[in-house]
Amino acid sequence: MLLGREKLSVVDSVHRVVALQAQEPPSPYVALWNRIADFDPVELDTAFTSHQVVKATLMRVTLHAVAADDYTTFHEGMTNTLRAARLNDRRFTATGLSAADADALIPSLLSFADRGRSKDDMEALLAEQLGDDAHPGVWWALRQVAAVAHNPTGGPWSYGRIPMYVAGPTTPPRSAQRAAIQELIRHYLAGFGPASVRDFRQFAMLRQSVVGPAFDAMVDTLTVLEGPGGEVLYDITGGVLPPEDVPAPPRLLGMWDSVLLAHADRTRIISDESRQAVIQRNGDVLPAVLVDGYVSGVWRPIGEGIEVHALRGLGDDAWDALNEEAASMLAFLADREPTIYGRYGRWWNELPSGETRVLRG
């Protein structure tokens, strides 16, 4: 949906783009502003508060916003990764509890989280159950292992810095995991294909021993293509491939936009040189500027404008088009929070040389 904003509902759009990375509360809104024609952020507010869109820890063990109908499948497909990342971490193993002990605690946690609960609420419940064995590492692990979502807390982006928790949609039995992984693959290919097995592993953070057999079981139902370097690529049958010369209008992507993180081979959208500037050493992914379908700079709100720092030379037409996008972005942010992402300003001090303009529309 980056080749042209489309008239779709928020829920249908979130489903179509698979998942919106959401550790920064404004990012799902900015992602949909880039993709939906005449995007009304109130529609996303409503989708969050009605739990039609769910915010939870899923792919790559990071927060994503996903359509509620997709949450169950995605969580089930990611279960083993979530369990390994949290139950094998020293913050949980230091509690002295086993994985079986953790599993035994989950039903009561989910029952208790029938409405928004704070971290203190959840830890108090665990203290009642565990007594002297209570430890902060228990809730730290279970908040991501269990089917627990974030509950909206209000504010300009529906979620603030202090999370509240609520039980997510019902998770199917663990025996459904193989089918869930295949459905996650199919959904990923619909959003980001053609893609390789390696690309999907990057997107989800799943082991080759799990992903390889899943692709093998599905191969007869997929379209198999050859990538530019001879790599095997997969797509859903009937997947749309735009012509290589299709116009790609400029876009101001939010932090951690999924299109920058959905492939192991990221050179399809960002050069290795630009990647070093946009994707920081601690994993922060700066708000990126797309020109002709490639990352060409970074942006941030500053004063009454949008500062764009170019990572390659841009022509007058590109700057004019970015100025129009900046005007729309400024109007969009004005009613919510004009200075999003301000706490990441330190990275701008380390950007390579390049032309910088403040665009005001």
C-alpha positions in Angstrom: 0.0 0.0 0.0 3.0 2.3 -0.3 2.6 2.6 -4.1 -0.6 4.5 -3.5 -2.8 5.2 -0.5 -6.0 3.0 -0.7 -9.5 3.3 0.6 -9.6 0.6 3.2 -10.8 0.3 6.8 -8.2 0.4 9.5 -8.8 -3.3 10.5 -8.6 -4.5 6.8 -5.4 -2.4 6.3 -3.7 -3.8 9.4 -4.6 -7.3 8.3 -3.3 -6.6 4.8 0.1 -5.3 6.0 0.4 -8.3 8.4 1.6 -6.4 11.5 2.6 -2.9 12.5 5.6 -2.7 14.8 4.3 -0.8 17.8 6.9 -0.3 20.6 6.6 3.4 19.9 2.9 4.3 20.3 2.7 6.7 17.3 4.2 4.3 14.8 1.1 2.3 13.9 -0.7 5.6 13.3 2.1 6.9 11.1 2.2 3.5 9.2 -1.5 3.7 8.4 -1.3 7.5 7.5 1.2 6.4 4.8 -1.1 3.7 3.5 -4.8 4.7 3.8 -6.4 7.4 1.8 -8.0 10.1 4.0 -6.8 8.2 7.1 -8.8 9.1 10.2 -6.8 8.2 13.4 -10.0 8.1 15.4 -10.7 4.8 13.5 -7.6 3.3 14.9 -8.3 4.6 18.4 -11.7 2.8 18.1 -10.1 -0.4 16.8 -7.7 -0.5 19.7 -10.3 0.3 22.4 -12.7 -2.3 21.0 -9.9 -4.8 20.6 -10.5 -5.2 16.9 -6.7 -4.4 16.6 -4.5 -6.0 19.3 -1.2 -4.8 20.5 1.0 -7.6 21.8 4.5 -9.1 21.8 4.7 -11.3 18.7 7.2 -11.5 15.8 10.9 -10.9 16.6 9.7 -10.8 20.3 8.7 -7.1 19.8 5.4 -5.3 20.2 3.1 -5.4 17.1 -0.4 -4.2 16.3 -2.3 -6.9 14.5 -5.9 -7.6 13.5 -7.7 -9.4 16.3 -8.6 -12.2 13.9 -4.9 -12.8 13.2 -3.7 -12.6 16.8 -4.5 -16.2 17.8 -2.6 -17.6 14.8 0.3 -15.3 15.1 0.7 -15.9 18.8 0.5 -19.7 18.4 3.0 -19.6 15.5 5.4 -17.6 17.7 4.9 -19.6 20.9 8.2 -21.5 20.9 10.2 -18.4 20.2 8.5 -16.4 22.9 9.0 -19.2 25.4 12.6 -19.7 24.5 13.4 -16.0 24.7 11.7 -15.5 28.1 11.8 -18.9 30.0 15.4 -19.5 29.2 16.5 -15.9 30.1 18.3 -15.6 33.4 15.7 -13.1 34.6 13.2 -16.0 34.7 15.6 -18.9 35.6 16.7 -16.8 38.6 13.2 -17.3 40.0 13.9 -21.0 40.5 10.6 -21.9 38.7 10.4 -24.3 35.8 8.6 -23.9 32.5 5.9 -26.2 33.8 5.5 -24.0 36.8 5.1 -21.0 34.5 2.4 -22.9 32.4 0.5 -23.7 35.6 0.3 -20.0 36.4 -1.0 -18.8 33.0 -4.8 -19.8 33.3 -5.3 -17.8 36.5 -3.4 -14.8 35.0 -5.6 -14.8 31.9 -8.7 -15.1 34.0 -7.6 -12.2 36.2 -6.8 -10.1 33.1 -10.4 -10.0 31.9 -10.1 -6.2 32.1 -7.1 -3.8 32.1 -4.6 -4.7 34.8 -1.4 -2.9 35.8 2.0 -4.5 36.3 1.5 -4.1 40.1 -1.9 -5.9 39.8 -0.4 -8.8 38.0 2.6 -9.1 40.4 0.2 -9.0 43.4 -1.8 -11.9 42.0 1.4 -13.9 41.5 2.6 -13.0 45.0 -0.7 -14.5 46.4 -0.1 -17.7 44.4 3.7 -18.1 44.9 4.2 -16.6 48.4 7.9 -16.6 49.2 8.7 -17.8 45.6 7.3 -14.6 44.1 9.9 -12.8 42.0 9.7 -9.9 39.5 11.1 -12.2 36.8 7.9 -14.3 36.8 5.7 -11.6 35.5 8.5 -10.3 33.3 8.4 -13.6 31.4 4.7 -14.5 31.5 3.6 -11.1 30.1 5.0 -12.3 26.8 4.7 -16.0 27.0 1.0 -15.9 27.9 -1.6 -14.7 25.5 -1.5 -11.2 27.1 -2.1 -8.0 25.1 -1.7 -4.4 26.0 -4.8 -2.6 27.1 -5.3 1.0 25.7 -4.6 3.7 28.3 -5.7 6.7 26.4 -3.5 9.6 25.2 -2.8 10.8 21.7 -1.8 7.4 20.5 -4.0 5.1 22.6 -1.1 3.8 24.6 1.3 5.7 27.0 4.6 4.8 28.5 3.2 2.8 31.4 1.4 -0.3 30.0 -1.8 -2.0 31.1 -2.5 -5.6 30.3 -5.5 -7.6 29.2 -6.1 -11.2 28.1 -5.8 -11.5 24.4 -8.1 -13.6 22.2 -8.2 -17.3 23.1 -5.1 -19.2 22.0 -5.7 -22.6 20.4 -4.1 -25.8 21.8 -0.4 -26.2 21.3 -1.0 -29.0 18.8 -2.2 -26.4 16.3 1.2 -24.8 16.1 2.4 -26.4 12.8 -0.7 -25.2 11.1 -0.3 -21.7 12.7 3.2 -21.4 11.4 2.1 -22.3 7.9 -0.7 -19.7 8.1 1.7 -17.1 9.3 4.0 -17.9 6.3 1.1 -17.5 3.9 0.0 -14.2 5.5 3.6 -12.9 5.4 3.9 -13.8 1.7 0.6 -12.1 0.9 2.0 -8.9 2.5 5.7 -9.1 1.6 6.3 -11.7 -1.1 8.0 -12.7 -3.2 10.4 -13.7 -0.4 12.9 -16.3 0.6 12.8 -18.7 3.5 15.6 -16.6 5.0 13.5 -13.5 4.6 10.6 -15.0 6.5 12.9 -16.2 9.3 14.2 -12.6 9.6 10.6 -11.3 9.8 9.4 -13.7 12.4 12.6 -14.8 14.2 11.9 -18.5 13.9 14.4 -21.4 13.6 15.3 -22.9 10.3 14.4 -26.4 11.7 10.8 -25.1 12.1 10.5 -22.9 9.0 12.2 -25.2 6.5 9.7 -28.1 6.9 6.8 -25.6 7.0 7.8 -24.3 3.6 8.4 -27.8 2.3 4.9 -28.8 3.3 3.4 -25.8 1.6 5.4 -25.7 -1.6 2.8 -27.2 -3.8 0.4 -24.4 -2.9 2.9 -21.6 -3.5 4.4 -19.9 -6.5 8.1 -20.5 -6.8 10.3 -17.8 -8.4 13.9 -17.1 -8.9 15.4 -14.0 -7.3 18.0 -11.7 -8.9 20.9 -13.6 -7.5 19.3 -17.0 -8.2 17.8 -17.3 -4.7 14.5 -19.3 -4.5 11.6 -16.9 -3.7 8.1 -17.9 -2.8 4.8 -16.1 -3.2 1.1 -16.8 -2.7 -0.6 -18.1 -5.9 -1.9 -15.1 -7.7 0.2 -12.6 -5.9 0.4 -9.3 -7.6 3.8 -8.2 -9.0 3.8 -4.6 -10.1 6.0 -3.7 -13.1 9.5 -2.8 -12.3 9.0 0.8 -13.6 5.9 1.5 -11.5 6.1 5.0 -9.9 6.8 4.9 -6.2 5.8 8.2 -4.5 7.7 9.7 -1.6 6.7 8.6 1.9 7.7 9.6 5.4 7.8 6.3 7.3 7.5 6.0 11.0 10.1 4.3 13.3 10.4 0.6 12.8 8.1 0.5 9.7 7.6 -3.1 8.8 8.7 -2.7 5.2 12.3 -2.0 6.5 12.3 -5.2 8.7 10.4 -7.8 6.7 13.4 -9.2 4.7 16.8 -10.5 5.4 17.9 -9.0 2.0 17.1 -5.4 2.8 18.9 -4.0 -0.3 15.6 -4.2 -2.1 14.6 -1.1 -0.3 17.7 0.3 1.5 21.4 0.3 0.6 23.9 -1.1 3.0 25.4 2.5 3.4 22.0 4.0 4.2 21.2 1.1 6.5 24.1 2.0 8.8 22.5 5.4 9.3 18.9 4.4 9.6 19.2 1.2 11.6 21.2 2.0 14.7 23.5 -0.3 16.6 21.0 -0.9 19.4 18.2 -1.8 16.9 16.5 1.6 16.8 15.1 2.2 13.3 14.8 5.9 12.5 11.8 7.5 10.7 12.8 6.9 7.0 12.2 8.9 3.8 11.3 6.8 0.8 12.0 8.3 -2.7 11.4 6.1 -5.8 10.8 3.2 -3.4 14.2 3.4 -1.7 15.3 4.8 1.6 16.8 8.2 0.8 17.0 9.9 4.1 15.5 10.3 7.6 13.1 12.8 9.0 11.9 14.2 12.3 9.4 17.0 13.4 11.3 20.1 14.4 9.8 23.4 15.3 6.9 24.0 12.9 8.3 21.9 10.2 9.6 18.4 9.2 13.4 18.2 9.0 14.6 15.9 6.2 18.2 14.8 6.1 19.0 13.3 2.7 21.3 10.3 2.5 21.7 10.7 -1.2 21.3 13.5 -3.7 17.6 14.4 -4.3 16.3 16.4 -7.2 13.9 19.3 -7.1 10.9 17.2 -8.0 11.6 14.8 -5.1 12.0 17.8 -2.7 8.7 19.3 -3.9 6.9 16.0 -3.4 8.4 15.6 0.0 7.3 19.1 0.9 3.7 18.1 0.1 4.0 15.0 2.3 5.5 17.1 5.1 2.5 19.5 4.9 0.1 16.6 5.3 2.2 15.1 8.1 2.3 18.4 10.0 -1.5 18.6 9.8 -1.9 15.0 10.9 0.5 15.5 13.9 -0.9 18.8 15.0 -4.1 17.3 16.4 -2.2 14.6 18.2 1.4 15.2 19.2 3.5 17.5 17.0 6.9 16.4 18.3 6.8 12.6 18.1 10.1 10.6 18.4 11.8 13.4 20.2 13.6 11.2 22.6 15.6 9.6 19.7 17.1 13.0 18.7 20.6 11.8 19.8 20.9 9.7 16.6 20.8 12.8 14.4 24.1 13.9 15.8 25.7 10.8 14.3 24.2 11.0 10.8 26.6 11.2 7.8 26.9 14.4 5.8 24.1 15.2 3.5 21.6 18.0 2.5 19.2 18.9 5.2 16.0 20.9 4.7 13.1 21.9 7.0 9.9 21.4 5.1 6.8 23.3 6.1 4.5 22.7 3.1 
